Amino acid sequence: MTTSLPRPAQHAPPRRRDAVRADVLASLVVFLVAVPLSLGIALASGAPLMAGLIAAVVGGVVVGLLGGSPLQVSGPAAGLTVVVAELVTRFGWQATCLITVGAGLLQIAFGYARIARYSQAIPPGVVHGMLAGIGITIALSQAHVVVGGSPPTGAMAALTELPAQVAELRPGAVLIGAATIALLLLWPRLPHRVRVLPGALVAVIAATALAVALPDVPRVDLPGNLLEAITLPTLLPDLPWLGIGAGMLTIALIASVESLLSAVAVDRMQQTGPRTDPDRELIGQGAANTISGLLGGLPVTGVIVRSATNVKSGARTRASAVLHGVWVAVFGIVLVGVVELIPLAALAGLLVVVGLQLVKPEQIRAARSHGELVVYLGTVAGVLALNLLAGVAIGLVLAGLVMLRRAVRARVRVVEPDGAAPWRVVVEGTLSFLSVPALSRTLATVPAGEPVRVELVVDYLDHAAFDHLDAWTARQRATGADVVVTEPGARRRGDRPRHGYGTWSQWQMAPGQEVDHTPHAPLLAGVAAYHADAAELIRPTLEKLAHGQAPKGLLLCCADSRVQPNLITRSGPGDLFTVQNVGNLVAGTSMRAALHYAREILRVPLIAVCGHSGCGAMRGLLDGARQPGDPLGDWLASGAPSLEALRGGHPVGRAALAAGYSEVDALAMVNVAQQLAALREHGVDAALVGLFFDIPTARVLVLDEDAQEFRRPD
């Protein structure tokens, strides 16, 4: 019988009323986050404050309707603050609006040209370093406002002028700014039930209330409401168009990359629902920037803070982003008097925290672990010392140099013999002509006439390196030495499977090879191949595990020879504490002992039970092959509840049979569900997962306990 994968379950769409209610509530929460951030970003950009609200309205409504990421929320972003501030200083606000329009048109062209995928080629170290540099610049400049001064342009100027500003600080501004920063830092640490409102909103409201007692504190000054702030573009004939064009391209590239990165993060946050269409997202962002620039607003990007708030607040559709824009518009038209009560130091304190949050320790650790810390730090230094474009250019150059270094670097080492073993020369990395001098020096340390094993653990071997190695091998053999050159992990005998994925018979038998029929021959040959191809590669990992284990979970699976736990979970040494028995049953003293050891000693957080197709134990249960006194029959008696559950119409069994699985496989799936229930009856409080290995298709399915059926993990 042909075994097929289960058909995806058809979910009924949520009731419209529930979706509308969820979107309205989420939009209100995002609106409360967006207002103070939009005002603060406009302040830091040197733009009219209402330009931030205009961008928030346009980003919410236009991108919400046209964008390719349904749950992403767009608006003015901190990542563009430094660029916009520089453009305003160089060209003025009217020209900056024109640049925003041009950037939007470029983004629309990017979307129609379908080049969004190329943004993924920008190294993370450059992107994260750029954002960190922007964040530090924002924090330094807004620190001047916190102490009662005016923000200078550029990070270095902000840093050098800060001591003089501190010497002339205004106590009222300092008090409000410090209170805002303290509340923003404290808010995430409070109990969840206390954090009903967003921290940014609470901090600004508290600072505004505090400012009532401090009448000399500078406050937001608005020329009118949102409608009055709309300024249509005017003809600007005398402009340095080369600089204007560079500004358009800069805004378009940064806004596109930031929007796409935010969209990817939103996709990861939501478990279900449509994925982002990156080209459509660029078209939506471009349309928003074009309209925002025409109306006198800031540039727009997808913003991860608002988007994450949207997802966490339970938004269902793009209506939430659109409604958030509507609420901002109502606020900017009707409640302008409320905005003018806000002290500038409160917005500055908010931006100091937002800027510092762009410097993420986990991104620094990731850059270090991937060998790209120099790229990250170089980008940050370039943004701070020069400007954003120069910092990105420096980061890209450093990323290229790092890649070049990796491409030409080979690690060559000699392992001296221990006893009768031969000398070993291990070559790792990329072996090109640039590595020949190091290879030559290392090979020269091997005495003439000594047997040598050369292990090429390389991903590339060019002609020059091969020629040098071949010549040295010939000279060494001429001295009477035995020289063996191996490539661990490489394919052998044409297109035969690799050792890790093929059976003994597949990779040990060559055409015309004489077969050794002794029972232990295949096993010993496998052990020998392990020593030849894998032992040295895995030794560093095992050295770290030599003094103890800390597995991530316990895996109970069948003892069937076709079920390879490490293979189907892609786990390595130390990952899983594995128990295998006939039928993967939670029964017997051995299993109880394993459970006790895993939970009480190893403290594993996860227990998984894995059944499989064509299981002999399940077939024996169905056939009733249980004779009194028969050890196998006595053991299978523990699986009787699973058989009863199948015959009683267990929903997992019904779903399996409806999907075309055989009765044996349906029983195996029901058995997994029953063993998970047995674990719960034993009082196991770890996370539990049910798996099913479908041997003919080589697929591993995961039990969805809510739907009571097995599904592919993707």
C-alpha positions as CSV (number, residue, x, y, z in Angstrom):
1,M,0.0,0.0,0.0
2,T,1.3,3.4,-0.9
3,T,2.0,5.6,2.1
4,S,1.3,9.3,1.8
5,L,1.8,12.3,3.9
6,P,-1.2,13.6,5.8
7,R,-3.3,16.2,4.1
8,P,-3.0,19.6,5.7
9,A,-6.0,20.2,8.0
10,Q,-8.5,22.7,6.7
11,H,-9.1,25.4,9.4
12,A,-12.3,27.3,9.5
13,P,-11.6,31.1,9.2
14,P,-12.0,32.9,12.5
15,R,-15.3,34.6,13.0
16,R,-15.3,38.0,11.5
17,R,-16.5,39.6,14.8
18,D,-13.6,38.1,16.7
19,A,-11.1,39.3,14.0
20,V,-12.4,42.8,14.0
21,R,-12.3,43.0,17.8
22,A,-8.7,41.7,17.9
23,D,-7.6,44.1,15.2
24,V,-9.2,47.1,16.9
25,L,-7.7,46.3,20.3
26,A,-4.2,45.7,18.8
27,S,-4.4,49.0,16.8
28,L,-5.1,51.0,19.9
29,V,-2.1,49.5,21.7
30,V,0.2,50.2,18.7
31,F,-1.2,53.8,18.4
32,L,-0.2,54.4,22.0
33,V,3.3,53.2,21.2
34,A,3.5,55.1,17.9
35,V,2.6,58.7,19.0
36,P,5.5,59.4,21.5
37,L,8.0,57.6,19.2
38,S,6.9,59.5,16.1
39,L,7.2,62.8,17.9
40,G,10.6,61.9,19.4
41,I,12.0,60.7,16.0
42,A,10.9,64.0,14.4
43,L,12.6,65.9,17.1
44,A,15.9,64.0,16.7
45,S,15.7,64.4,12.9
46,G,15.5,68.2,13.1
47,A,12.2,68.0,11.2
48,P,8.9,69.7,12.2
49,L,7.3,67.6,15.0
50,M,4.1,67.1,13.0
51,A,6.2,65.5,10.2
52,G,6.5,62.5,12.5
53,L,2.7,62.1,12.9
54,I,2.2,62.6,9.2
55,A,4.6,59.7,8.5
56,A,2.9,57.6,11.1
57,V,-0.5,58.1,9.5
58,V,0.7,57.5,6.0
59,G,2.9,54.5,7.0
60,G,0.0,52.9,8.8
61,V,-2.7,53.4,6.2
62,V,-0.8,53.2,2.9
63,V,1.6,50.3,3.8
64,G,-1.1,48.6,5.7
65,L,-3.2,48.5,2.6
66,L,-0.5,47.9,-0.1
67,G,2.4,46.2,1.7
68,G,3.4,42.6,1.5
69,S,3.6,41.9,5.3
70,P,0.1,42.0,6.7
71,L,1.0,42.4,10.4
72,Q,4.0,44.8,9.9
73,V,3.4,48.4,11.1
74,S,5.3,51.2,9.3
75,G,6.1,54.7,10.3
76,P,9.1,57.0,11.0
77,A,12.0,54.9,12.3
78,A,15.0,55.6,14.4
79,G,17.2,53.9,11.9
80,L,16.8,56.9,9.5
81,T,17.1,59.6,12.1
82,V,20.8,60.4,11.5
83,V,20.4,60.4,7.7
84,V,17.4,62.7,7.8
85,A,19.1,65.1,10.2
86,E,22.1,65.4,7.9
87,L,19.9,66.0,4.9
88,V,17.9,68.7,6.7
89,T,21.1,70.4,7.8
90,R,22.5,70.3,4.2
91,F,19.5,71.0,2.0
92,G,16.7,72.2,4.3
93,W,13.3,70.6,5.1
94,Q,11.6,71.2,1.7
95,A,14.4,69.5,-0.2
96,T,14.4,66.7,2.3
97,C,10.7,66.1,1.6
98,L,11.6,66.0,-2.1
99,I,14.3,63.4,-1.3
100,T,11.7,61.3,0.5
101,V,9.5,61.4,-2.6
102,G,12.4,60.3,-4.8
103,A,13.3,57.5,-2.4
104,G,9.8,56.3,-2.5
105,L,9.8,56.2,-6.3
106,L,13.0,54.2,-6.2
107,Q,11.5,51.7,-3.8
108,I,8.6,51.2,-6.1
109,A,11.0,50.5,-8.9
110,F,12.9,48.1,-6.7
111,G,9.7,46.2,-6.0
112,Y,8.7,46.0,-9.7
113,A,12.3,44.9,-10.6
114,R,11.9,42.1,-8.0
115,I,15.3,42.8,-6.4
116,A,14.2,42.5,-2.8
117,R,15.9,39.2,-2.5
118,Y,19.3,40.8,-3.1
119,S,19.0,42.7,0.2
120,Q,19.5,39.4,2.0
121,A,23.1,39.4,0.7
122,I,24.1,42.3,3.0
123,P,26.1,40.8,5.8
124,P,24.2,40.9,9.2
125,G,27.3,42.4,10.8
126,V,27.0,45.4,8.5
127,V,23.3,45.9,9.1
128,H,23.5,45.5,12.8
129,G,26.6,47.6,13.0
130,M,24.8,50.4,11.0
131,L,21.8,50.3,13.4
132,A,24.1,50.3,16.4
133,G,26.0,53.3,15.1
134,I,22.8,55.1,14.5
135,G,21.5,54.2,18.0
136,I,24.7,55.5,19.6
137,T,24.5,58.7,17.6
138,I,20.9,59.3,18.6
139,A,21.6,58.7,22.3
140,L,24.6,61.1,22.2
141,S,22.7,63.9,20.5
142,Q,19.6,63.5,22.6
143,A,21.6,63.5,25.8
144,H,22.2,67.2,25.1
145,V,18.4,67.8,25.2
146,V,18.1,65.8,28.4
147,V,20.5,68.2,30.1
148,G,18.6,71.2,28.7
149,G,20.7,72.0,25.6
150,S,20.3,71.7,21.8
151,P,21.3,68.5,19.9
152,P,24.4,69.0,17.6
153,T,24.8,67.2,14.3
154,G,27.0,64.1,14.2
155,A,28.2,61.7,16.9
156,M,31.7,63.2,17.3
157,A,30.3,66.7,17.7
158,A,27.8,65.4,20.2
159,L,30.5,63.7,22.2
160,T,33.0,66.6,22.2
161,E,30.4,69.2,23.1
162,L,28.6,67.2,25.8
163,P,30.9,68.2,28.7
164,A,30.2,71.9,28.1
165,Q,26.5,71.2,28.0
166,V,26.7,69.2,31.2
167,A,28.4,72.1,32.9
168,E,25.5,74.4,32.0
169,L,22.7,71.8,32.7
170,R,19.2,72.9,33.5
171,P,18.0,71.0,36.6
172,G,14.3,70.8,35.4
173,A,15.2,69.2,32.1
174,V,17.6,66.8,33.8
175,L,15.0,65.7,36.3
176,I,12.4,65.1,33.6
177,G,14.8,63.3,31.3
178,A,16.2,61.1,34.0
179,A,12.8,60.2,35.2
180,T,11.7,59.2,31.7
181,I,14.8,57.1,31.2
182,A,14.5,55.4,34.6
183,L,10.8,54.6,34.1
184,L,11.5,53.1,30.6
185,L,14.3,50.9,32.0
186,L,12.2,49.9,35.0
187,W,8.9,49.2,33.1
188,P,9.9,45.8,31.5
189,R,10.9,44.5,34.9
190,L,7.5,45.1,36.5
191,P,4.9,42.3,36.8
192,H,2.9,41.7,33.6
193,R,-0.4,42.7,35.1
194,V,1.1,46.1,35.9
195,R,2.3,46.7,32.3
196,V,-1.1,47.2,30.8
197,L,0.0,50.3,28.9
198,P,3.2,50.6,26.8
199,G,6.2,51.8,28.7
200,A,6.9,54.7,26.3
201,L,3.4,56.1,26.8
202,V,3.6,55.8,30.6
203,A,7.0,57.4,30.7
204,V,5.9,60.4,28.6
205,I,2.7,60.9,30.6
206,A,4.6,60.7,33.9
207,A,7.2,63.2,32.7
208,T,4.5,65.6,31.4
209,A,2.8,65.4,34.8
210,L,6.1,66.1,36.5
211,A,6.7,69.1,34.2
212,V,3.5,70.8,35.6
213,A,5.5,71.8,38.6
214,L,8.4,73.0,36.5
215,P,7.1,75.9,34.3
216,D,10.5,76.8,32.8
217,V,11.0,73.5,31.1
218,P,10.9,73.7,27.2
219,R,7.9,72.0,25.7
220,V,6.7,70.8,22.3
221,D,5.7,73.8,20.2
222,L,3.4,73.1,17.3
223,P,2.3,75.6,14.7
224,G,-1.1,74.0,14.3
225,N,-2.9,70.7,13.9
226,L,-2.1,67.8,11.6
227,L,-4.1,69.1,8.7
228,E,-2.4,72.6,9.0
229,A,1.0,70.9,9.1
230,I,0.6,69.4,5.6
231,T,2.9,71.2,3.2
232,L,2.8,70.4,-0.5
233,P,6.1,70.5,-2.3
234,T,7.2,73.6,-4.1
235,L,9.5,74.0,-7.1
236,L,13.1,74.1,-6.0
237,P,15.2,74.8,-9.1
238,D,18.5,75.7,-7.5
239,L,19.5,72.4,-5.8
240,P,22.7,70.3,-5.9
241,W,21.0,67.5,-7.7
242,L,24.0,65.1,-7.3
243,G,23.7,65.3,-3.6
244,I,19.9,65.1,-3.8
245,G,20.1,62.0,-5.9
246,A,22.6,60.4,-3.4
247,G,20.2,61.2,-0.6
248,M,17.3,59.6,-2.4
249,L,19.3,56.4,-3.0
250,T,20.5,56.4,0.6
251,I,17.0,56.7,2.0
252,A,15.7,54.1,-0.4
253,L,18.3,51.5,0.4
254,I,18.3,51.9,4.2
255,A,14.5,52.1,4.4
256,S,14.2,49.0,2.1
257,V,16.7,46.9,4.1
258,E,15.2,47.9,7.5
259,S,11.6,47.2,6.3
260,L,12.6,43.7,4.9
261,L,14.5,42.8,8.1
262,S,11.5,43.9,10.2
263,A,9.2,41.8,8.0
264,V,11.4,38.7,8.4
265,A,11.2,39.2,12.2
266,V,7.4,39.5,12.1
267,D,7.2,36.3,10.1
268,R,9.2,34.5,12.7
269,M,7.0,35.9,15.5
270,Q,3.8,34.5,14.1
271,Q,3.4,30.8,13.9
272,T,0.6,30.8,11.3
273,G,-0.7,33.1,8.6
274,P,0.7,34.4,5.3
275,R,4.4,35.0,4.8
276,T,5.8,38.3,3.6
277,D,5.9,39.1,-0.1
278,P,9.1,41.1,-0.1
279,D,8.6,42.8,-3.6
280,R,5.1,43.8,-2.7
281,E,6.4,45.1,0.6
282,L,8.9,47.4,-1.2
283,I,6.1,48.7,-3.4
284,G,4.0,49.5,-0.4
285,Q,6.9,51.2,1.4
286,G,7.7,53.2,-1.7
287,A,4.1,54.4,-2.1
288,A,4.1,55.5,1.5
289,N,7.3,57.4,1.2
290,T,6.2,59.1,-2.0
291,I,3.0,60.2,-0.3
292,S,4.7,61.1,3.0
293,G,7.2,63.3,1.2
294,L,4.5,65.0,-0.8
295,L,2.5,65.8,2.4
296,G,5.6,67.0,4.4
297,G,6.2,63.9,6.4
298,L,9.3,62.0,7.5
299,P,10.6,58.9,5.5
300,V,8.7,55.7,6.4
301,T,10.0,52.1,7.1
302,G,8.7,49.0,8.7
303,V,9.3,49.4,12.4
304,I,10.0,46.3,14.5
305,V,8.9,47.9,17.8
306,R,5.4,48.7,16.6
307,S,5.2,45.5,14.5
308,A,6.2,43.3,17.5
309,T,3.6,45.2,19.6
310,N,1.0,44.5,16.9
311,V,1.7,40.8,16.8
312,K,1.8,40.4,20.6
313,S,-1.4,42.3,21.0
314,G,-3.3,39.7,18.9
315,A,-3.7,41.4,15.5
316,R,-5.2,39.2,12.9
317,T,-5.2,41.1,9.7
318,R,-3.7,44.3,8.0
319,A,-6.7,46.2,9.3
320,S,-4.8,46.7,12.6
321,A,-2.0,48.7,11.0
322,V,-4.5,50.8,9.0
323,L,-6.6,51.6,12.1
324,H,-3.5,52.6,14.1
325,G,-2.8,55.2,11.4
326,V,-6.4,56.4,11.7
327,W,-6.1,56.8,15.5
328,V,-2.8,58.8,15.0
329,A,-4.6,61.1,12.5
330,V,-7.5,61.7,14.9
331,F,-5.0,62.4,17.7
332,G,-3.0,64.9,15.6
333,I,-6.1,66.8,14.5
334,V,-8.2,66.9,17.7
335,L,-5.7,66.6,20.6
336,V,-2.9,69.0,19.6
337,G,-3.2,70.8,22.9
338,V,-2.2,67.6,24.7
339,V,0.9,67.2,22.5
340,E,2.1,70.8,23.5
341,L,2.1,69.8,27.1
342,I,4.9,67.3,26.6
343,P,8.4,68.5,27.7
344,L,11.2,68.1,25.1
345,A,13.4,66.4,27.7
346,A,10.8,63.6,28.0
347,L,11.0,62.9,24.2
348,A,14.8,63.1,24.4
349,G,14.9,60.6,27.3
350,L,12.7,58.3,25.3
351,L,15.1,58.5,22.3
352,V,18.1,57.9,24.5
353,V,16.7,54.6,25.5
354,V,15.5,53.8,22.0
355,G,18.9,54.6,20.6
356,L,20.8,52.5,23.1
357,Q,18.4,49.6,22.5
358,L,19.6,49.5,18.9
359,V,22.9,48.2,20.3
360,K,22.0,44.6,21.0
361,P,24.4,42.4,23.0
362,E,23.1,39.3,21.3
363,Q,24.0,40.7,17.9
364,I,27.5,41.4,19.1
365,R,27.8,37.9,20.4
366,A,26.5,36.5,17.1
367,A,29.0,38.6,15.2
368,R,31.8,37.3,17.4
369,S,30.7,33.7,17.1
370,H,30.6,34.0,13.3
371,G,34.0,35.7,13.1
372,E,32.5,39.0,11.9
373,L,33.1,41.1,15.0
374,V,35.6,43.3,13.0
375,V,32.8,43.9,10.4
376,Y,30.4,45.0,13.1
377,L,32.8,47.2,15.0
378,G,34.2,48.7,11.8
379,T,30.7,49.7,10.6
380,V,29.9,51.2,14.0
381,A,33.2,53.2,14.0
382,G,32.6,54.4,10.5
383,V,29.1,55.6,11.2
384,L,30.2,57.4,14.4
385,A,33.4,59.0,13.1
386,L,32.4,59.7,9.5
387,N,28.8,59.3,8.3
388,L,26.3,56.5,7.7
389,L,27.2,55.8,4.1
390,A,30.9,55.7,4.9
391,G,30.3,53.4,7.8
392,V,28.3,51.0,5.6
393,A,31.0,51.1,2.9
394,I,33.7,50.3,5.5
395,G,31.6,47.4,6.8
396,L,31.1,46.0,3.3
397,V,34.9,46.3,2.6
398,L,35.7,44.5,5.8
399,A,33.1,41.8,5.1
400,G,34.8,41.3,1.7
401,L,38.2,41.0,3.4
402,V,37.0,38.6,5.9
403,M,35.4,36.5,3.2
404,L,38.7,36.6,1.2
405,R,40.7,35.6,4.2
406,R,38.4,32.6,4.8
407,A,38.6,31.7,1.1
408,V,42.4,31.6,1.0
409,R,43.1,30.3,4.5
410,A,44.1,26.8,5.2
411,R,45.1,25.4,8.6
412,V,47.9,22.8,8.3
413,R,49.1,20.9,11.3
414,V,51.2,17.8,12.0
415,V,50.3,15.1,14.5
416,E,53.4,13.2,15.6
417,P,53.0,9.4,15.8
418,D,52.1,7.7,19.0
419,G,53.6,4.2,19.0
420,A,53.3,2.4,15.7
421,A,50.8,4.9,14.2
422,P,52.0,6.9,11.1
423,W,52.6,10.6,11.0
424,R,49.5,12.6,10.3
425,V,49.2,15.8,8.3
426,V,45.8,17.4,8.7
427,V,44.8,20.2,6.3
428,E,41.6,22.1,7.0
429,G,39.8,25.0,5.2
430,T,40.5,26.1,1.6
431,L,43.8,24.9,0.1
432,S,44.8,27.4,-2.6
433,F,48.1,28.6,-4.1
434,L,48.2,31.2,-1.3
435,S,48.5,28.4,1.3
436,V,51.3,26.6,-0.5
437,P,54.1,28.2,1.6
438,A,52.5,27.2,4.8
439,L,51.8,23.7,3.5
440,S,55.4,23.4,2.3
441,R,56.8,24.4,5.7
442,T,54.6,21.9,7.5
443,L,55.3,19.0,5.2
444,A,59.1,19.7,5.6
445,T,58.8,18.7,9.3
446,V,57.9,15.1,8.4
447,P,61.1,13.0,8.4
448,A,61.9,11.2,5.1
449,G,61.1,7.5,5.1
450,E,58.3,7.8,7.7
451,P,54.8,6.6,6.9
452,V,52.4,9.5,6.6
453,R,48.6,9.9,6.5
454,V,47.5,13.2,4.8
455,E,43.9,14.1,5.7
456,L,42.4,16.8,3.4
457,V,39.5,18.2,5.3
458,V,39.1,20.9,2.7
459,D,36.2,22.5,0.8
460,Y,38.5,23.5,-2.2
461,L,41.8,22.3,-3.6
462,D,43.3,24.4,-6.4
463,H,45.8,23.2,-9.1
464,A,48.9,24.8,-7.5
465,A,48.2,23.2,-4.1
466,F,47.4,19.8,-5.6
467,D,50.5,19.9,-7.7
468,H,52.7,20.7,-4.7
469,L,51.1,18.0,-2.6
470,D,51.4,15.5,-5.4
471,A,55.1,16.2,-5.9
472,W,55.8,16.0,-2.1
473,T,53.9,12.7,-1.9
474,A,56.0,11.3,-4.8
475,R,59.3,12.4,-3.1
476,Q,58.2,10.9,0.2
477,R,57.3,7.6,-1.4
478,A,60.6,7.5,-3.2
479,T,62.3,7.3,0.3
480,G,60.4,4.1,0.9
481,A,57.6,5.7,3.0
482,D,54.0,4.7,2.8
483,V,51.9,7.8,2.1
484,V,48.1,7.7,2.2
485,V,46.0,10.7,1.2
486,T,42.4,10.7,2.4
487,E,39.5,13.2,2.1
488,P,37.3,12.6,5.2
489,G,33.6,13.1,4.4
490,A,34.1,13.1,0.7
491,R,32.1,10.8,-1.6
492,R,33.6,7.4,-2.4
493,R,33.3,5.2,-5.4
494,G,31.5,7.5,-7.7
495,D,28.0,8.3,-6.7
496,R,27.6,5.9,-3.8
497,P,26.1,7.4,-0.6
498,R,28.2,9.0,2.1
499,H,29.0,6.8,5.1
500,G,26.6,8.8,7.3
501,Y,23.6,8.1,5.1
502,G,24.3,4.8,3.5
503,T,24.2,1.2,4.8
504,W,27.3,-0.9,5.3
505,S,26.5,-2.8,2.1
506,Q,26.2,0.4,0.1
507,W,29.6,1.9,0.9
508,Q,31.7,-1.1,1.8
509,M,31.1,-3.1,-1.3
510,A,32.9,-2.1,-4.4
511,P,32.4,-3.8,-7.8
512,G,34.5,-6.9,-8.0
513,Q,35.5,-6.7,-4.3
514,E,35.8,-10.0,-2.5
515,V,33.1,-10.2,0.3
516,D,34.1,-11.1,3.8
517,H,31.2,-13.2,5.2
518,T,32.3,-13.3,8.8
519,P,29.5,-11.8,11.0
520,H,31.7,-9.2,12.6
521,A,33.3,-7.9,9.3
522,P,30.8,-5.1,8.5
523,L,30.9,-3.8,12.0
524,L,34.7,-3.8,12.3
525,A,34.9,-2.1,8.8
526,G,32.5,0.5,10.0
527,V,34.6,1.2,13.1
528,A,37.7,1.4,11.0
529,A,36.0,3.9,8.7
530,Y,34.9,5.9,11.7
531,H,38.5,6.2,12.8
532,A,39.6,7.1,9.3
533,D,37.0,9.7,8.4
534,A,35.2,11.0,11.5
535,A,37.1,10.5,14.7
536,E,39.4,13.4,14.3
537,L,36.6,15.7,13.2
538,I,34.4,14.9,16.2
539,R,37.2,14.7,18.8
540,P,37.0,18.5,19.7
541,T,33.3,18.1,20.5
542,L,33.8,14.9,22.5
543,E,36.7,16.5,24.5
544,K,34.3,19.1,25.7
545,L,31.8,16.4,26.7
546,A,34.3,14.2,28.4
547,H,33.4,15.3,31.9
548,G,29.7,15.2,31.7
549,Q,26.5,15.5,29.7
550,A,23.7,18.0,29.6
551,P,21.3,16.7,26.9
552,K,18.4,18.9,25.6
553,G,15.9,16.1,25.9
554,L,15.0,12.4,26.2
555,L,14.0,10.6,23.0
556,L,12.1,7.3,23.3
557,C,11.9,5.5,20.0
558,C,11.6,1.9,18.7
559,A,14.5,-0.5,18.5
560,D,13.8,-1.1,14.8
561,S,17.1,-1.0,12.9
562,R,15.7,1.5,10.4
563,V,15.1,4.2,13.0
564,Q,18.3,6.2,13.5
565,P,17.6,8.7,16.3
566,N,20.6,11.0,15.5
567,L,19.9,10.9,11.8
568,I,16.2,11.9,11.9
569,T,16.8,14.6,14.5
570,R,20.2,15.8,13.1
571,S,21.5,15.7,16.6
572,G,25.1,15.1,17.7
573,P,26.9,13.9,20.8
574,G,25.4,15.2,24.0
575,D,22.1,16.4,22.4
576,L,19.8,13.6,23.3
577,F,19.5,11.0,26.0
578,T,18.1,8.1,24.0
579,V,16.1,5.1,25.0
580,Q,15.0,2.4,22.4
581,N,12.8,-0.5,23.0
582,V,10.4,-2.7,21.0
583,G,7.4,-0.5,20.1
584,N,8.6,2.6,22.0
585,L,6.6,1.8,25.0
586,V,6.6,3.6,28.4
587,A,6.9,0.3,30.4
588,G,9.3,-1.8,32.4
589,T,11.9,-1.1,35.0
590,S,14.5,0.0,32.5
591,M,12.2,2.7,31.1
592,R,11.3,3.9,34.6
593,A,15.0,4.1,35.5
594,A,15.7,6.1,32.3
595,L,12.9,8.5,33.1
596,H,14.1,9.0,36.7
597,Y,17.7,9.6,35.6
598,A,16.7,12.0,32.8
599,R,14.4,14.1,34.9
600,E,16.0,14.0,38.3
601,I,19.7,13.8,37.4
602,L,20.0,15.3,33.9
603,R,17.0,17.7,34.3
604,V,16.1,17.4,30.7
605,P,13.4,19.9,29.7
606,L,11.9,17.8,26.9
607,I,10.7,14.2,26.3
608,A,9.9,13.0,22.8
609,V,8.3,9.7,21.8
610,C,8.9,8.5,18.2
611,G,7.0,5.8,16.5
612,H,7.5,4.7,12.9
613,S,5.8,3.1,9.9
614,G,5.8,-0.6,9.3
615,C,6.4,-1.3,13.0
616,G,6.7,-5.0,13.8
617,A,5.5,-4.5,17.4
618,M,2.3,-2.8,16.2
619,R,1.7,-5.5,13.6
620,G,2.1,-8.1,16.4
621,L,-0.5,-6.3,18.5
622,L,-2.9,-6.3,15.6
623,D,-2.3,-9.9,14.8
624,G,-2.7,-11.0,18.4
625,A,0.7,-12.7,18.4
626,R,1.0,-12.9,22.2
627,Q,1.6,-16.3,23.7
628,P,1.6,-16.8,27.5
629,G,5.2,-17.1,28.7
630,D,6.6,-15.6,25.5
631,P,8.9,-12.6,26.5
632,L,7.8,-10.7,23.4
633,G,4.1,-11.3,24.1
634,D,4.5,-10.3,27.7
635,W,6.2,-7.1,26.6
636,L,3.6,-6.3,23.9
637,A,0.9,-6.6,26.5
638,S,1.9,-3.1,27.6
639,G,0.7,-1.8,24.2
640,A,-2.8,-3.2,24.6
641,P,-4.2,0.2,25.6
642,S,-3.1,1.6,22.3
643,L,-4.9,-1.1,20.4
644,E,-8.0,-0.6,22.4
645,A,-7.8,3.2,21.7
646,L,-7.5,2.6,17.9
647,R,-10.5,0.3,17.9
648,G,-12.4,2.7,20.0
649,G,-12.0,5.4,17.4
650,H,-9.1,7.5,18.7
651,P,-9.0,10.8,16.7
652,V,-5.3,10.3,15.8
653,G,-6.1,6.9,14.4
654,R,-9.1,8.3,12.5
655,A,-7.0,11.1,11.0
656,A,-4.3,8.6,9.9
657,L,-6.7,6.2,8.3
658,A,-8.4,9.1,6.5
659,A,-5.0,10.3,5.2
660,G,-4.4,6.9,3.6
661,Y,-2.2,5.2,6.2
662,S,-2.4,1.5,6.8
663,E,-3.9,0.1,10.0
664,V,-0.4,-0.7,11.3
665,D,0.8,2.8,10.8
666,A,-2.4,4.3,12.3
667,L,-1.8,2.1,15.4
668,A,1.8,3.3,15.6
669,M,0.5,6.9,15.6
670,V,-2.1,6.2,18.3
671,N,0.6,4.4,20.3
672,V,2.7,7.6,20.4
673,A,-0.3,9.6,21.7
674,Q,-1.0,6.9,24.3
675,Q,2.7,6.9,25.5
676,L,2.6,10.7,25.9
677,A,-0.6,10.2,28.0
678,A,1.2,7.5,30.1
679,L,4.1,10.0,30.7
680,R,1.6,12.5,32.0
681,E,0.1,9.9,34.3
682,H,3.6,9.3,35.6
683,G,3.7,12.9,36.7
684,V,6.2,14.0,34.1
685,D,6.1,17.8,33.9
686,A,8.6,18.3,31.0
687,A,7.5,19.5,27.6
688,L,6.3,16.5,25.6
689,V,6.5,15.9,21.8
690,G,5.1,13.1,19.6
691,L,7.0,12.1,16.4
692,F,6.3,9.6,13.6
693,F,9.0,8.5,11.2
694,D,7.5,7.6,7.8
695,I,10.2,5.3,6.5
696,P,9.2,5.1,2.7
697,T,9.2,8.9,2.4
698,A,12.0,9.6,5.0
699,R,9.7,12.2,6.6
700,V,9.4,12.9,10.3
701,L,5.9,14.1,11.3
702,V,5.0,15.9,14.5
703,L,1.8,15.3,16.6
704,D,-0.4,18.3,16.8
705,E,-2.2,17.5,20.0
706,D,-4.8,20.2,19.5
707,A,-5.9,18.9,16.1
708,Q,-5.1,15.2,17.1
709,E,-3.2,14.4,14.0
710,F,0.4,14.1,12.7
711,R,1.7,16.9,10.5
712,R,4.9,17.9,8.8
713,P,6.9,20.3,11.0
714,D,6.8,23.1,8.3
